[in-house]
Amino acid sequence: MAVKKASEMFSKSLIEDVHRWGCMKQTGVSLRYMMEFGSTPTERNLLISAQFLHKELPIRIARRAIELETLPYGLSEKPAVLKVRDWYVESFRDMRAFPEIKDTADEKEFTQMIKAVKVRHNNVVPMMALGVNQLKKGMRLYENLDEIHQFLDRFYLSRIGIRMLIGQHVELHNPNPPLHTVGYIHTKMSPMEVARNASEDARSICFREYGSAPEINIYGDPSFTFPYVPTHLHLMVYELVKNSLRAVQERFVDSDRVAPPIRIIVADGIEDVTIKVSDEGGGIPRSGLPKIFTYLYSTARNPLEEDVDLGIADVPITMAGYGYGLPISRLYARYFGGDLQIISMEGYGTDAYLHLSRLGDSQEPLP
């Protein structure tokens, strides 16, 4: 595939517009604000929301489009990264081409447009992973690619924010929202219930791969609830449990001993809700710990191949296998003011601490 700079693919005025908007200040919102604002999705509130997104989304998208053009080590020239850049520039163009939103009819049309933008970007994560893989194949040493890691952290964190804002606005149009939900946010989410569902999903994958799966024991107050985004929590717990299941399963595969259970503990503090996932899967060597949150390393087989067609439908949407689960889970935690920490005892097992901010008033981080 011939390498084409954005200036060759798109009009000069569009690229100048991208650079102008990319310099504008982003505006962050908090989980609490999203919840309070969306709790009464009147036509007026939906109009205000759409007007905010009409101004905010082009700024965020433009920033990423600019960064995608200026990546180190030739990453910007990789065919998969060029494809992602095109998606961002096309989405920016669609946003900017949309006229001022003045009434409910405009707002409904705008909502359909941003829905299409969200779909266009569905496969950004695997496509970027393919680009990084293309870069890795051409390099001998990649121990020092901090710049790439920092870019990917910024890029994926921004993507979480863009998708949250679009998804929240679109979901507020749902005429029959489930009980206790405000868009994507569940105002009375049970972390125990989400952890149980995510664990069952991870266990079924383990069964499929190995023919058996360790038990999972969950401890905590089943009646405890707090406002959060269940899809985000499900993704994070699923990833942690899946890693633990694989470690335990592989450690005890030829053992006469019964594989020890994975323990999940949910603690509700005043500031944080903390979920600990503990396993006896043998742990991680101390020298390997700094690598677990990077994007260029994975112990699993990589499902992305060089000769994959760059069409949307052909790229696997799973995170399994290209080592992005942990770094992306940490970004989901940080997006609403939380964090993810991994503590390991080599020769025994690993504890993952997932901290979720209970207060919900921290602003989105804006890379």
N, C-alpha and C positions, 0 to 999 in steps of 0.2 A: 504493500500500500504506500503510495507516495505521501510524503510528509507535507502537509499544508498548514501554514500558519493561519491564525484566525483572520488576519488581514487579507489573505487570499481567498478565504471561504466566504467572508461576510463583508458588507459594505463598509467603507471608511467611516461614514457617519455613525454606523452602529457601533463600531469598535471604539470610536471616540466617546460615544455615549456610555459604553461599558466603563471606560476609564473615569469618566466624570462621576458616575454614580458610585463607583468603587471607592471613591475618596470621601463619600458622605458618611456621617456618623450613624452607626446602628443603634437601635433602641431595644433594650431587653425588657422582657416581661417576666413576672414571677408566677409560680404555680397558683399561689393564692389569688393573684389578680385574674388569671385565666378563669379560675373557678368562680370568683365573685362576679366578674363581668358576664360570664356565660350562663350564670344561673337563671337569668331572665332573657332568653334569646328573642327579644322583641324585634320587629322589623327595624326599628331605630338602632338598636344595639348591633344587629347584623350589618347594617349600613356603615356604622362607625368602624366595626371590625374590618370590613372589606376595604374601607378607605385607608385604614392603617396598613393593611397588608399590601395594598396597591403602591404605597410609598416604601414600605420596609423591605418587602421581598426582593425587589430589583437591586437594592443596596447589597443585601447579603449574597445574592446570586452573582452580582458583578464582581464582588471581592474574590469569590472562588474562581470565577472565569479568568480573572487577571493572574491569580496564583498558578492556575493550571498551565499558563503560557510561559511561566518563568521558573520552572523546577530545575534543580541541579542534576548533574550526571546524565543529562539527555533524557530524563524521564518524560519531559513534555513532548518529546518526539515519538514516543511509543504509540503504536496505532490505537491501543485500547484507551490510553489517556487522551488522545486526540478526539476519540469518540465521546468521552465524558465531557471534554471541553465544549464540543459542539452542542451537546444537550444543554449545558449551562447557558451558552450564548443564545441558543434558540429560545430557551425559557425566558431569558432576559428580554429578548426581542418581543415575545408574546405579551409580557407584562407591560412593557413600555408602549406597545401598540394599542393597548386597551385604553379607551377614553376615560375621562373623569367619571367617577361613580356618583351619580346624583340621586338615584331613586332605587326602589326595590327591584325593578326589572333589570337595571344595570347590575345590581348586587348579585342577582341570581345568575346572570350571564357570566359575571366575574368568577363566581363560585365554580361553575362548570369548567372555566378556563384553568383555574389553579388545580382543580381535580386532575385535569389532563397533564398538567406540569408534574404533579406528584407521580403519576403513572409513568411518565417519560423517564423519571429518575429512579424507578424501582430497582434497576440493576447496577446502580453506581458502585456499590461496594464490591461485588465480584468483578466488575469491569476494571476498577482501579487495582484490585488484587492481581488481575491478569497483567496489567501494565507494570506493576512492581515485579511480577514474575519474569516479564520480558526483560526488565532491567537486570535482575539477578542473574539471568542466564548469560548476559554479556559481561559480567563482572567476576573478577577472581576473589576480591576481598570486599566484604560489605559490613565489616565490624563497626566502621565509623560513620555510618550514614545517619547521624543524629538529625541532620537537616530534613531528611526524608521522613523520619519518624515524627518529628515536630509538625511538619506539613500535614501528614496524614491525620494526626490528632486534631489539628485545627480544622481540617477539611471535613472529617467525619463528625466532629462536634457541631460544626455549622450545619451539616446535613440533618442531624437530629433535630436541631432547632427549626429549620425550614419545614421539615416534615411535620413537626409537632404543631407549628402555627397553621399550616394548611389543613392538616387533619382535624385540628380542633375546630376551625371555622366551618369546614364541610360537615362535621358531625353535629354541630349545633343546628343544622337543618333537619336532622332526623325527627320526623313527626311523632314517633313513638320511642323515645329514648328509654333504655333500661332503667329500672329504679336506682336512685342515688347516683346517677351519672350526669356529668356536665361535659358534653363533648367526649374527649378521650379520658377525662378524669373521673375516677370513681370516688365519691366523697366518703364512702364507708367501706373502703377496701380492706379485706381480711388478708394480711400477709401470709397467715397459715394456709388459707385456702389456695392462694396463688402458688405458694411453695409446693403444696401437695399436687396441684395440677401440673406444674412445671416438672416436678420429680417423676410423675407418672409418664409424661411425654418422654423424658430422658431415659427412663427405664425401658420403655418400649423400643427405643432405638438400640439400647444395649442388648435386649433380648434378640432383636433382629440380627445384630452383628455377631454375638457370641453364643446365642442359644440359652443363655441364663443371665441373671443380673442380681447383684447384691441387694439386700433389703435396705430400705430407707426409713429411718425413724425421725419424726418431726415433733419437737417440743416447743411449747409456748401456750399463750392464752388464746383459745379458738374464738373467743368473743371479742378480742381486741381488733379495732378497725381504725384506719386513718386515711386522709385523702392522698391519693397517688394515682399514677397511670399504670393500670394492671398489665398492659402489654409490655411496658418497659421492664417491670419487675419480673414478669414471666420469662422474658428473654434472658435477663441476668441470672436468675436462679437456674434456669434450664442449662445455661452454659457451664455454671459452676458444678452442678450435679453431674452433668455429662462427663466433665473432666474427671471428677472423683470416681464415677462408675468405671470409666475406662482404666484408671490407675489401679483400682482395687481388682478389677476383673483380670487384668494382665499380670498382676502380682500373684494372684492365687489360682491362676488357670491350671497349673500342674500340681497344686498342693492338695494334700488330704484334708486340710483344715477347711471348715466352712468359711467362706469369705465374710469378713466382719461387716456389719451394717454401716451405712453412711448416716451421720447424725446431722440434723438441721435444727438449730436453736433460734427461735425468734424472740428478741428482747425488746420491750417497748420502754425507752427512756424518755426523758423530758424533751431533749433536743433531737435525738436520733432514734430511729427504729433500726436495730442491727440484726442482720441475719448471718449466722455462722454456719458454714458448711464444712464438716470435719470428716476426713477419711483416713484410713490406714492403708493407703496405696503405695507406701514406700517413700513418699516425699520427693523433693526436688533438690539436687545438689546446690549448695550455696552459690557456686560459680554460675549456675544456670538461672538463678532467680532474677537478675536484672534483665534477662532476655524474654521473660514470659509476657511482658507488656509491649513487646515490639512487633512490628508487622512483617519483618523480613525473615522470621524464624518460625518453623513449625515442626513438631515431631510427627505430625500426621501426614499421610499421603496427600499430595496436592491434586485436586480434581480439575484444575484449570490447565489446559494444554495450549501450546503455542498456536496450533493450527485451528483452534476453535473459530468458527465464523463469528464475526463481531455483531451479528444480529441479536436483537434483544432476547428472543425466545431461547437462544442456544446456550446462554450462560447459566450455570447452576445458581440457584438463589440461596442455597444453604451456606451457613458460615462454617460448617464442619469441614475440616480437611485443609483449610489454608491459613489456620492459625490466627484468625482475627477475632475469635470469640472473646478472649480476655481483654485485650485493649479496648474493644468496642463496648464491652460490658462496663468497663470503668468509665468510659465517656458518658454512657447512659446514666450511671450513678452520679457523676459530677454535674450533669446537665441541670439537675434540680438540687444542687448543693450537697450531694452525698460524696461517697468515695468507695473504692474497693481496695482491700489490702490482702496480700497473700503471705502467710507465715508457714514455713515448712520445717519439718524435722526429717532430715535425710535418714533413711533406714526405718522410718515409722510411717509418717503420713503428712498431710497438708491441711491447714485450716484457712479457709477464705472468709474474710469479714466484709460483709456488704453493709455499708452505712447509708441510710436514707434519711434525709432531713425531714423531721416531723413538722417543722414550723411552716415550710412551704413559702417562705417570704424571701428567699435568696433570688436575686436576679439571674436570668440566663447568663452563662459565660459567653462572651461575644468575641470569638477569635477573629 
